[in-house]
Amino acid sequence: MQKRLHKMSKIEKLGKCGNGLCTAILNTHING
């Protein structure tokens, strides 16, 4: 049960990144 919860949390994090927040952050880092 706990392992599945951990996987869910990771998926949720990936989902949040998929919204474009992570890509925007990466772009800001690349652009300096």
mmJSON file of the N, C-alpha and C atoms, coordinates in Angstrom:
{"data_MODEL":{"atom_site":{
"group_PDB":["ATOM","ATOM","ATOM","ATOM","ATOM","ATOM","ATOM","ATOM","ATOM","ATOM","ATOM","ATOM","ATOM","ATOM","ATOM","ATOM","ATOM","ATOM","ATOM","ATOM","ATOM","ATOM","ATOM","ATOM","ATOM","ATOM","ATOM","ATOM","ATOM","ATOM","ATOM","ATOM","ATOM","ATOM","ATOM","ATOM","ATOM","ATOM","ATOM","ATOM","ATOM","ATOM","ATOM","ATOM","ATOM","ATOM","ATOM","ATOM","ATOM","ATOM","ATOM","ATOM","ATOM","ATOM","ATOM","ATOM","ATOM","ATOM","ATOM","ATOM","ATOM","ATOM","ATOM","ATOM","ATOM","ATOM","ATOM","ATOM","ATOM","ATOM","ATOM","ATOM","ATOM","ATOM","ATOM","ATOM","ATOM","ATOM","ATOM","ATOM","ATOM","ATOM","ATOM","ATOM","ATOM","ATOM","ATOM","ATOM","ATOM","ATOM","ATOM","ATOM","ATOM","ATOM","ATOM","ATOM"],
"id":[1,2,3,4,5,6,7,8,9,10,11,12,13,14,15,16,17,18,19,20,21,22,23,24,25,26,27,28,29,30,31,32,33,34,35,36,37,38,39,40,41,42,43,44,45,46,47,48,49,50,51,52,53,54,55,56,57,58,59,60,61,62,63,64,65,66,67,68,69,70,71,72,73,74,75,76,77,78,79,80,81,82,83,84,85,86,87,88,89,90,91,92,93,94,95,96],
"type_symbol":["N","C","C","N","C","C","N","C","C","N","C","C","N","C","C","N","C","C","N","C","C","N","C","C","N","C","C","N","C","C","N","C","C","N","C","C","N","C","C","N","C","C","N","C","C","N","C","C","N","C","C","N","C","C","N","C","C","N","C","C","N","C","C","N","C","C","N","C","C","N","C","C","N","C","C","N","C","C","N","C","C","N","C","C","N","C","C","N","C","C","N","C","C","N","C","C"],
"label_atom_id":["N","CA","C","N","CA","C","N","CA","C","N","CA","C","N","CA","C","N","CA","C","N","CA","C","N","CA","C","N","CA","C","N","CA","C","N","CA","C","N","CA","C","N","CA","C","N","CA","C","N","CA","C","N","CA","C","N","CA","C","N","CA","C","N","CA","C","N","CA","C","N","CA","C","N","CA","C","N","CA","C","N","CA","C","N","CA","C","N","CA","C","N","CA","C","N","CA","C","N","CA","C","N","CA","C","N","CA","C","N","CA","C"],
"label_alt_id":[null,null,null,null,null,null,null,null,null,null,null,null,null,null,null,null,null,null,null,null,null,null,null,null,null,null,null,null,null,null,null,null,null,null,null,null,null,null,null,null,null,null,null,null,null,null,null,null,null,null,null,null,null,null,null,null,null,null,null,null,null,null,null,null,null,null,null,null,null,null,null,null,null,null,null,null,null,null,null,null,null,null,null,null,null,null,null,null,null,null,null,null,null,null,null,null],
"label_comp_id":["MET","MET","MET","GLN","GLN","GLN","LYS","LYS","LYS","ARG","ARG","ARG","LEU","LEU","LEU","HIS","HIS","HIS","LYS","LYS","LYS","MET","MET","MET","SER","SER","SER","LYS","LYS","LYS","ILE","ILE","ILE","GLU","GLU","GLU","LYS","LYS","LYS","LEU","LEU","LEU","GLY","GLY","GLY","LYS","LYS","LYS","CYS","CYS","CYS","GLY","GLY","GLY","ASN","ASN","ASN","GLY","GLY","GLY","LEU","LEU","LEU","CYS","CYS","CYS","THR","THR","THR","ALA","ALA","ALA","ILE","ILE","ILE","LEU","LEU","LEU","ASN","ASN","ASN","THR","THR","THR","HIS","HIS","HIS","ILE","ILE","ILE","ASN","ASN","ASN","GLY","GLY","GLY"],
"label_asym_id":["A","A","A","A","A","A","A","A","A","A","A","A","A","A","A","A","A","A","A","A","A","A","A","A","A","A","A","A","A","A","A","A","A","A","A","A","A","A","A","A","A","A","A","A","A","A","A","A","A","A","A","A","A","A","A","A","A","A","A","A","A","A","A","A","A","A","A","A","A","A","A","A","A","A","A","A","A","A","A","A","A","A","A","A","A","A","A","A","A","A","A","A","A","A","A","A"],
"label_entity_id":["1","1","1","1","1","1","1","1","1","1","1","1","1","1","1","1","1","1","1","1","1","1","1","1","1","1","1","1","1","1","1","1","1","1","1","1","1","1","1","1","1","1","1","1","1","1","1","1","1","1","1","1","1","1","1","1","1","1","1","1","1","1","1","1","1","1","1","1","1","1","1","1","1","1","1","1","1","1","1","1","1","1","1","1","1","1","1","1","1","1","1","1","1","1","1","1"],
"label_seq_id":[1,1,1,2,2,2,3,3,3,4,4,4,5,5,5,6,6,6,7,7,7,8,8,8,9,9,9,10,10,10,11,11,11,12,12,12,13,13,13,14,14,14,15,15,15,16,16,16,17,17,17,18,18,18,19,19,19,20,20,20,21,21,21,22,22,22,23,23,23,24,24,24,25,25,25,26,26,26,27,27,27,28,28,28,29,29,29,30,30,30,31,31,31,32,32,32],
"pdbx_PDB_ins_code":[null,null,null,null,null,null,null,null,null,null,null,null,null,null,null,null,null,null,null,null,null,null,null,null,null,null,null,null,null,null,null,null,null,null,null,null,null,null,null,null,null,null,null,null,null,null,null,null,null,null,null,null,null,null,null,null,null,null,null,null,null,null,null,null,null,null,null,null,null,null,null,null,null,null,null,null,null,null,null,null,null,null,null,null,null,null,null,null,null,null,null,null,null,null,null,null],
"Cartn_x":[0.84,0.0,0.876,1.851,2.713,3.512,4.022,4.814,3.945,2.683,1.789,1.583,1.486,1.298,2.509,3.71,4.931,4.899,4.474,4.41,3.393,2.271,1.244,1.807,2.542,3.124,4.072,4.861,5.796,5.01,3.932,3.111,2.497,2.059,1.459,2.492,3.725,4.796,5.045,5.08,5.317,4.168,2.95,1.777,1.885,2.349,2.509,3.558,4.636,5.699,5.129,4.232,3.642,2.77,2.354,1.513,2.307,3.644,4.481,5.298,5.069,5.815,7.29,7.563,8.959,9.653,8.976,9.574,9.887,8.997,9.228,10.446,10.55,11.691,12.98,12.946,14.139,14.526,13.538,13.819,14.482,14.009,14.584,16.031,16.304,17.679,18.577,18.074,18.869,19.129,18.093,18.23,19.084,19.327,20.161,19.398],
"Cartn_y":[-1.202,0.0,1.254,1.316,2.498,2.694,1.595,1.709,2.311,1.883,2.421,3.914,4.302,5.721,6.513,5.946,6.63,6.817,5.779,5.872,6.941,6.991,7.983,9.385,9.599,10.923,11.304,10.346,10.626,10.995,10.258,10.539,11.93,12.28,13.603,14.687,14.461,15.434,15.57,14.425,14.458,15.186,14.963,15.624,17.132,17.578,19.015,19.568,18.803,19.231,19.282,18.358,18.3,19.514,20.218,21.404,22.541,22.384,23.414,24.179,23.892,24.613,24.236,22.933,22.465,22.972,22.926,23.38,24.864,25.636,27.079,27.315,26.553,26.701,26.342,25.251,24.827,25.903,26.486,27.53,28.721,29.089,30.241,29.942,28.697,28.325,28.362,27.862,27.825,29.256,30.095,31.48,32.303,31.772,32.465,33.585],
"Cartn_z":[0.0,0.0,0.0,0.918,1.014,-0.273,-0.846,-2.08,-3.186,-3.248,-4.281,-4.052,-2.778,-2.457,-2.926,-2.735,-3.173,-4.69,-5.404,-6.866,-7.263,-6.543,-6.835,-6.655,-5.556,-5.294,-6.43,-6.903,-8.005,-9.258,-9.519,-10.704,-10.586,-9.359,-9.151,-9.428,-8.961,-9.193,-10.692,-11.399,-12.846,-13.528,-13.009,-13.581,-13.424,-12.247,-12.002,-12.966,-13.18,-14.108,-15.522,-15.83,-17.16,-17.455,-16.4,-16.597,-17.22,-17.257,-17.874,-16.844,-15.539,-14.501,-14.569,-14.677,-14.713,-15.971,-17.095,-18.35,-18.257,-17.649,-17.509,-16.632,-15.543,-14.63,-15.367,-16.14,-16.879,-17.888,-18.545,-19.542,-18.876,-17.687,-16.988,-16.631,-16.226,-15.862,-17.098,-18.223,-19.46,-19.945,-19.869,-20.334,-19.377,-18.178,-17.21,-16.527],
"occupancy":[1.0,1.0,1.0,1.0,1.0,1.0,1.0,1.0,1.0,1.0,1.0,1.0,1.0,1.0,1.0,1.0,1.0,1.0,1.0,1.0,1.0,1.0,1.0,1.0,1.0,1.0,1.0,1.0,1.0,1.0,1.0,1.0,1.0,1.0,1.0,1.0,1.0,1.0,1.0,1.0,1.0,1.0,1.0,1.0,1.0,1.0,1.0,1.0,1.0,1.0,1.0,1.0,1.0,1.0,1.0,1.0,1.0,1.0,1.0,1.0,1.0,1.0,1.0,1.0,1.0,1.0,1.0,1.0,1.0,1.0,1.0,1.0,1.0,1.0,1.0,1.0,1.0,1.0,1.0,1.0,1.0,1.0,1.0,1.0,1.0,1.0,1.0,1.0,1.0,1.0,1.0,1.0,1.0,1.0,1.0,1.0],
"B_iso_or_equiv":[0.0,0.0,0.0,0.0,0.0,0.0,0.0,0.0,0.0,0.0,0.0,0.0,0.0,0.0,0.0,0.0,0.0,0.0,0.0,0.0,0.0,0.0,0.0,0.0,0.0,0.0,0.0,0.0,0.0,0.0,0.0,0.0,0.0,0.0,0.0,0.0,0.0,0.0,0.0,0.0,0.0,0.0,0.0,0.0,0.0,0.0,0.0,0.0,0.0,0.0,0.0,0.0,0.0,0.0,0.0,0.0,0.0,0.0,0.0,0.0,0.0,0.0,0.0,0.0,0.0,0.0,0.0,0.0,0.0,0.0,0.0,0.0,0.0,0.0,0.0,0.0,0.0,0.0,0.0,0.0,0.0,0.0,0.0,0.0,0.0,0.0,0.0,0.0,0.0,0.0,0.0,0.0,0.0,0.0,0.0,0.0],
"pdbx_formal_charge":[null,null,null,null,null,null,null,null,null,null,null,null,null,null,null,null,null,null,null,null,null,null,null,null,null,null,null,null,null,null,null,null,null,null,null,null,null,null,null,null,null,null,null,null,null,null,null,null,null,null,null,null,null,null,null,null,null,null,null,null,null,null,null,null,null,null,null,null,null,null,null,null,null,null,null,null,null,null,null,null,null,null,null,null,null,null,null,null,null,null,null,null,null,null,null,null],
"auth_seq_id":[1,1,1,2,2,2,3,3,3,4,4,4,5,5,5,6,6,6,7,7,7,8,8,8,9,9,9,10,10,10,11,11,11,12,12,12,13,13,13,14,14,14,15,15,15,16,16,16,17,17,17,18,18,18,19,19,19,20,20,20,21,21,21,22,22,22,23,23,23,24,24,24,25,25,25,26,26,26,27,27,27,28,28,28,29,29,29,30,30,30,31,31,31,32,32,32],
"auth_comp_id":["MET","MET","MET","GLN","GLN","GLN","LYS","LYS","LYS","ARG","ARG","ARG","LEU","LEU","LEU","HIS","HIS","HIS","LYS","LYS","LYS","MET","MET","MET","SER","SER","SER","LYS","LYS","LYS","ILE","ILE","ILE","GLU","GLU","GLU","LYS","LYS","LYS","LEU","LEU","LEU","GLY","GLY","GLY","LYS","LYS","LYS","CYS","CYS","CYS","GLY","GLY","GLY","ASN","ASN","ASN","GLY","GLY","GLY","LEU","LEU","LEU","CYS","CYS","CYS","THR","THR","THR","ALA","ALA","ALA","ILE","ILE","ILE","LEU","LEU","LEU","ASN","ASN","ASN","THR","THR","THR","HIS","HIS","HIS","ILE","ILE","ILE","ASN","ASN","ASN","GLY","GLY","GLY"],
"auth_asym_id":["A","A","A","A","A","A","A","A","A","A","A","A","A","A","A","A","A","A","A","A","A","A","A","A","A","A","A","A","A","A","A","A","A","A","A","A","A","A","A","A","A","A","A","A","A","A","A","A","A","A","A","A","A","A","A","A","A","A","A","A","A","A","A","A","A","A","A","A","A","A","A","A","A","A","A","A","A","A","A","A","A","A","A","A","A","A","A","A","A","A","A","A","A","A","A","A"],
"auth_atom_id":["N","CA","C","N","CA","C","N","CA","C","N","CA","C","N","CA","C","N","CA","C","N","CA","C","N","CA","C","N","CA","C","N","CA","C","N","CA","C","N","CA","C","N","CA","C","N","CA","C","N","CA","C","N","CA","C","N","CA","C","N","CA","C","N","CA","C","N","CA","C","N","CA","C","N","CA","C","N","CA","C","N","CA","C","N","CA","C","N","CA","C","N","CA","C","N","CA","C","N","CA","C","N","CA","C","N","CA","C","N","CA","C"],
"pdbx_PDB_model_num":[1,1,1,1,1,1,1,1,1,1,1,1,1,1,1,1,1,1,1,1,1,1,1,1,1,1,1,1,1,1,1,1,1,1,1,1,1,1,1,1,1,1,1,1,1,1,1,1,1,1,1,1,1,1,1,1,1,1,1,1,1,1,1,1,1,1,1,1,1,1,1,1,1,1,1,1,1,1,1,1,1,1,1,1,1,1,1,1,1,1,1,1,1,1,1,1]
}}}
